[in-house]
Amino acid sequence: MIYLDNAATTWPKPPQVLRAAAGVMAQPFGNPGRGGHKAALRAGRVADACREAVADLLGGAPERVIFTLNCTDALNLAIRGLLHRGDHVLVTHDAHNAVMRPLAGLEDRGEITLSVLRADEKGLLSPESISEAVGPATSLCILTHASNVTGTVQPVAELIAAAHGYGIPVLLDAAQSAGTLDLKTTGADLLAMPGHKGLLGPMGTGVLYVGEQVSPRPLREGGTGSASESVHQPDILPDRYESGTLQLPAIAGLLQGVRFVRTHGAEIHEYETYLFDRLRSRLSAMPEVTVYGAGDTPHVGVLSFNLRGRECAEVADLLDQRGFCLRGGLHCAPCMHRWLGTQGTVRASVGPFSTEAEIDSLGDAIGQILQEK
């Protein structure tokens, strides 16, 4: 099997991620924050270490690292926790449904209004696109750092600076770029990330970094292990947003994934870019293959293509029969596909453990499919 669906979840994971997650289940770990005995304290130290590792990766404060179920959960916390009736929201043309569905639900109920930022022919946004869309009620700008369809990376530092010029906080969706960015260079007020993609952790992990200038309302309230004498939700972070038992085995695995990325992050990004360019060059040389996204823009290792006269789902199935794991369809990003003018694409996404041989094998397989028409 050749796995090239890392935009959905990375595989394989570093061995230390697997050992850490399994170790929490096999050894006497208690419930973090729920007790003063050794097992509970041991569990708390794992959660604290992971929080500190993520904060170090981002250049932020550990208490502002909020553990969530996944990136979708983090985005929902930020969106539903910040917006009020009458607010106006700016959103990108390449937004994932994890952003669009919460917003569309609020818009359908008449609670908010939306404006989609204008992109150029390469799919890039500019500070002018924000200036054109800002209104008196604009209260939040949500940016997608890297498209999960084309891999195109937006100039978010410039965009965030433009939004801040109008006093508008920015939520950054870093689902496809976690591990490659930090708070200082982007300036984001809130940053949502999955733990199981670029951070190489297990599924069931996510992070919302909550900056000092914002304070979303909690979506869940309940036991936190702190301030137990009160029936009211505590205000201290991270407890304010982390009611209920943490997914400690996954967090233990995430800790090791983050440590791996902190050590090898620049090398991983360079290698994935090389593999992306290698695949793009191979597919672009095939007249019957359409590759989406501009090749001369910054990108992550996500590439979409179609074969002329073939449905994307059919191509993905044919590749699956040949042992390749790629995703065909809309990739939960219908807005992006409307912008591209497609009904879906086949998506290949590389990871740190993908190889040149796998990329070349995919090119060979696509060539064979074209010959079979």
C-alpha positions as a printed Julia matrix, in Angstrom:
373×3 Matrix{Float64}:
   0.0    0.0     0.0
   1.22   3.5    -0.9
  -0.38   6.04    1.41
  -0.72   9.54   -0.08
  -3.67  10.92    1.9
  -1.74  12.79    4.57
  -4.01  15.84    4.26
  -6.72  13.69    5.87
  -4.43  12.25    8.53
  -0.73  11.52    8.51
   0.49   7.94    8.33
   2.7    6.37    9.45
   3.28   8.05   12.79
   6.73   8.21   14.36
   7.29   5.1    16.5
   7.55   7.14   19.69
   4.02   8.45   19.12
   2.67   4.91   19.1
   4.66   3.9    22.17
   3.52   6.93   24.16
  -0.17   6.5    23.36
  -0.11   2.77   24.12
   1.93   3.36   27.27
  -0.76   5.5    28.86
  -3.27   2.69   28.38
  -0.91  -0.01   29.64
   0.54   1.76   32.67
  -1.12   3.25   35.79
  -2.06   6.74   34.65
  -4.93   8.46   36.46
  -7.24  11.26   35.37
  -5.27  14.53   35.03
  -6.41  17.17   37.51
  -8.73  14.74   39.29
  -6.83  13.68   42.35
  -3.61  14.14   44.29
  -2.38  10.57   44.07
   0.68   9.6    42.08
  -1.18   8.22   39.07
  -3.27  11.38   38.65
  -0.23  13.62   39.09
   1.67  11.55   36.56
  -1.13  12.04   34.06
  -1.19  15.77   34.73
   2.52  16.01   33.99
   1.98  14.44   30.55
  -0.78  16.92   29.69
   1.33  19.82   30.98
   4.36  18.69   28.99
   2.31  18.5    25.79
   0.81  21.92   26.42
   4.28  23.36   26.96
   5.63  21.67   23.82
   2.85  23.12   21.67
   3.32  26.55   23.24
   7.05  26.38   22.52
   6.35  25.38   18.91
   3.98  28.33   18.47
   5.87  30.83   20.59
   2.98  31.31   23.01
   1.91  30.76   26.61
   1.13  27.17   27.74
  -2.08  28.09   29.56
  -3.49  29.47   26.29
  -3.07  26.11   24.54
  -6.53  24.56   24.68
  -6.87  20.84   23.93
  -9.82  20.02   21.67
 -11.18  16.9    20.0
  -9.82  17.94   16.58
  -9.4   21.06   14.45
 -13.16  21.21   13.75
 -13.85  21.32   17.47
 -11.28  24.1    17.86
 -12.85  26.12   15.04
 -16.34  25.69   16.49
 -15.16  26.88   19.89
 -13.65  30.0    18.36
 -16.54  30.77   15.99
 -19.48  30.05   18.28
 -17.66  31.43   21.3
 -16.88  34.81   19.76
 -19.77  35.76   17.49
 -22.93  37.63   18.52
 -26.15  38.5    16.75
 -25.58  41.22   14.18
 -21.91  40.44   13.59
 -20.35  40.47   10.13
 -17.67  37.88    9.3
 -14.99  37.78    6.61
 -14.13  34.34    5.28
 -11.9   32.98    2.51
 -12.9   31.4    -0.8
 -11.04  28.22    0.15
 -12.65  27.7     3.57
 -13.26  24.14    4.75
 -16.72  23.05    5.86
 -15.38  23.03    9.41
 -15.51  26.81    9.03
 -18.39  27.22    6.6
 -20.99  25.02    8.27
 -20.91  26.76   11.66
 -21.03  30.11    9.85
 -23.8   29.03    7.48
 -25.88  27.82   10.41
 -25.55  31.18   12.14
 -26.3   32.99    8.88
 -29.38  30.84    8.18
 -30.77  31.8    11.58
 -30.23  35.47   10.8
 -27.61  35.9    13.49
 -24.65  36.95   11.32
 -23.76  38.03    7.77
 -20.84  36.76    5.7
 -18.53  38.19    3.05
 -16.16  36.03    1.01
 -12.78  37.64    0.37
 -11.78  38.11   -3.27
  -8.81  36.07   -4.5
  -6.66  36.64   -7.57
  -6.27  34.18  -10.45
  -3.7   32.18   -8.44
  -6.0   31.87   -5.47
  -4.06  34.36   -3.35
  -5.62  37.0    -1.14
  -4.32  40.52   -0.62
  -4.74  43.16    2.09
  -6.93  45.02   -0.43
  -9.36  42.1    -0.45
  -9.89  42.68    3.26
 -10.25  46.45    2.85
 -12.91  45.93    0.19
 -14.98  43.61    2.41
 -14.78  45.3     5.82
 -17.99  46.86    7.14
 -19.05  48.62   10.33
 -20.24  45.34   11.89
 -17.23  43.23   10.91
 -16.12  41.46   14.08
 -14.1   38.47   12.9
 -11.91  37.45    9.96
 -11.31  33.73    9.39
  -8.37  32.82    7.18
  -7.36  29.45    5.79
  -3.57  29.28    5.92
  -3.16  26.48    3.35
  -5.83  25.08    1.04
  -6.67  21.43    1.61
  -7.43  21.15   -2.13
  -4.5   22.86   -3.88
  -2.0   23.33   -1.05
  -1.73  27.06   -1.79
  -0.43  29.01    1.2
  -1.84  32.47    1.84
   0.29  35.47    2.89
  -1.38  35.45    6.27
   0.99  37.84    8.04
   0.05  40.6     5.58
  -3.64  39.71    5.72
  -3.75  39.61    9.51
  -1.95  42.94    9.74
  -4.58  44.41    7.39
  -7.44  43.05    9.51
  -5.82  44.34   12.69
  -5.62  47.76   11.08
  -9.42  47.8    11.3
  -9.43  46.37   14.82
 -10.7   42.98   13.6
  -9.46  39.81   15.34
  -8.34  36.91   13.13
  -8.95  33.19   13.51
  -6.42  31.17   11.51
  -7.31  27.68   10.28
  -3.97  25.86   10.22
  -5.36  22.4     9.48
  -2.87  21.83    6.64
   0.03  23.88    7.93
   0.39  22.99   11.63
   4.06  22.65   12.44
   5.17  25.23    9.86
   3.98  28.46   11.5
   4.12  30.41   14.74
   2.23  33.22   16.41
   4.96  35.83   16.07
   5.23  35.63   12.29
   1.49  35.35   11.65
   0.05  37.59   14.37
  -3.13  35.47   14.61
  -5.45  36.07   17.58
  -6.71  32.49   17.53
  -5.07  29.52   15.85
  -6.83  26.2    15.24
  -4.84  23.04   14.49
  -5.41  19.31   14.31
  -3.05  17.12   16.26
  -3.21  14.19   13.85
  -1.95  15.82   10.64
   1.18  17.97   10.49
   1.86  17.49   14.21
   1.95  13.69   13.64
  -0.14  12.85   16.7
  -3.06  10.42   17.05
  -6.59  11.1    15.85
  -8.85  12.7    18.44
  -6.47  15.56   19.17
  -6.66  19.24   18.3
  -5.56  22.6    19.63
  -7.03  26.08   19.82
  -4.55  28.74   20.81
  -6.47  31.63   22.39
  -4.6   34.93   22.3
  -4.7   37.55   25.03
  -6.99  39.91   23.11
  -9.9   37.48   22.76
 -12.05  35.48   25.14
 -14.51  33.06   23.51
 -17.45  31.77   25.5
 -17.0   28.09   26.45
 -19.05  25.61   24.42
 -18.93  22.97   27.16
 -19.22  23.51   30.87
 -18.67  20.98   33.62
 -16.0   19.44   35.77
 -12.47  20.75   35.34
 -10.83  19.45   38.51
 -10.45  23.06   39.66
 -12.66  25.45   41.64
 -14.87  22.49   42.52
 -16.54  24.46   45.33
 -18.36  26.55   42.69
 -21.17  25.55   40.32
 -19.94  28.18   37.87
 -17.39  27.57   35.14
 -13.93  28.79   36.16
 -12.42  31.72   34.29
  -8.8   30.54   34.46
  -7.18  29.1    31.35
  -7.05  26.4    30.14
  -9.72  25.11   32.55
 -12.38  27.49   31.18
 -12.46  25.51   27.92
 -11.48  21.98   28.96
 -14.43  20.53   30.88
 -14.4   16.76   31.11
 -11.66  14.18   30.97
  -8.85  14.83   28.5
  -7.99  12.24   25.85
  -4.73  11.45   27.63
  -3.47   8.56   25.44
  -3.83  10.75   22.35
  -2.27  13.74   24.13
   0.69  11.59   25.17
   1.13  10.61   21.53
   0.72  14.23   20.44
   3.5   15.26   22.82
   5.89  12.96   20.99
   4.63  14.1    17.6
   5.19  17.75   18.5
   8.68  16.98   19.78
   9.45  15.22   16.49
   8.21  18.21   14.5
  10.14  20.68   16.66
  13.32  18.73   15.89
  12.72  18.05   12.18
  10.15  20.67   11.12
  12.26  22.61    8.61
  13.58  19.4     7.12
  10.04  17.97    6.82
   8.7   21.06    5.05
  11.6   21.13    2.6
  11.22  17.42    1.84
   7.46  17.58    1.36
   7.86  20.59   -0.93
  10.38  18.62   -2.98
   8.0   15.66   -3.33
   5.12  18.01   -4.24
   7.21  19.65   -6.95
   8.33  16.26   -8.25
   4.74  15.03   -8.55
   3.48  18.28  -10.03
   6.2   18.23  -12.68
   5.37  14.64  -13.61
   1.62  15.2   -13.86
   1.88  18.56  -15.6
   3.8   16.85  -18.42
   0.75  14.66  -19.18
  -1.57  16.49  -21.62
  -4.66  14.67  -20.35
  -4.07  15.63  -16.71
  -5.24  18.94  -15.24
  -3.31  20.03  -12.15
  -4.95  22.68   -9.97
  -3.28  25.54   -8.16
  -0.44  27.76   -9.31
   2.94  26.08   -9.23
   4.85  29.26   -8.45
   3.06  30.11   -5.18
   4.06  28.97   -1.67
   2.44  25.63   -0.92
   2.25  22.64    1.36
   2.41  19.05    0.12
  -1.19  18.86   -1.16
  -1.9   18.52   -4.89
  -5.19  18.07   -6.76
  -5.65  16.85  -10.3
  -8.19  15.39  -12.72
  -7.92  13.13  -15.74
  -9.75  14.38  -18.82
 -13.0   12.48  -19.34
 -12.82  10.62  -16.03
 -14.72  11.25  -12.82
 -12.45  11.91   -9.86
 -14.09   9.16   -7.8
 -13.47   6.66  -10.6
  -9.8    7.62  -10.8
  -9.39   7.37   -7.04
 -10.98   3.9    -7.13
  -8.71   2.77   -9.98
  -5.7    3.95   -8.02
  -7.0    2.2    -4.89
  -7.14  -1.03   -6.88
  -3.47  -0.5    -7.68
  -2.59  -0.01   -4.0
  -2.65   3.79   -3.75
  -4.51   5.68   -1.02
  -5.65   9.04   -2.45
  -8.87  10.95   -1.92
 -11.34  11.76   -4.68
 -14.21  14.22   -4.24
 -14.82  17.66   -2.78
 -12.56  17.22    0.27
 -15.15  18.98    2.5
 -14.32  22.22    0.66
 -17.19  22.88   -1.79
 -16.5   26.63   -1.81
 -13.01  26.02   -3.13
 -14.26  23.7    -5.84
 -16.82  26.27   -6.96
 -13.98  28.76   -7.21
 -11.91  26.27   -9.23
 -14.9   25.36  -11.39
 -14.63  21.64  -10.62
 -17.05  18.97   -9.44
 -14.28  17.41   -7.4
 -10.65  16.36   -7.83
  -8.26  13.56   -6.99
  -6.0   14.69   -4.17
  -2.52  13.42   -3.41
  -0.92  14.63   -0.19
   2.57  13.71    0.9
   3.98  13.29    4.38
   7.4   13.14    6.01
   7.63   9.4     5.39
   6.55   9.46    1.74
   9.28   8.52   -0.74
  10.45   9.48   -4.22
   9.74   5.93   -5.35
   6.11   6.24   -4.22
   5.71   9.52   -6.09
   7.19   8.01   -9.23
   4.98   4.93   -8.87
   1.91   7.16   -8.7
   2.98   8.92  -11.88
   3.44   5.54  -13.59
   0.01   4.36  -12.42
  -1.72   7.48  -13.72
   0.05   7.01  -17.04
  -1.24   3.43  -17.2
  -4.81   4.54  -16.45
  -4.62   7.08  -19.26
  -3.48   4.37  -21.68
  -6.41   2.12  -20.72
  -9.07   4.59  -21.89
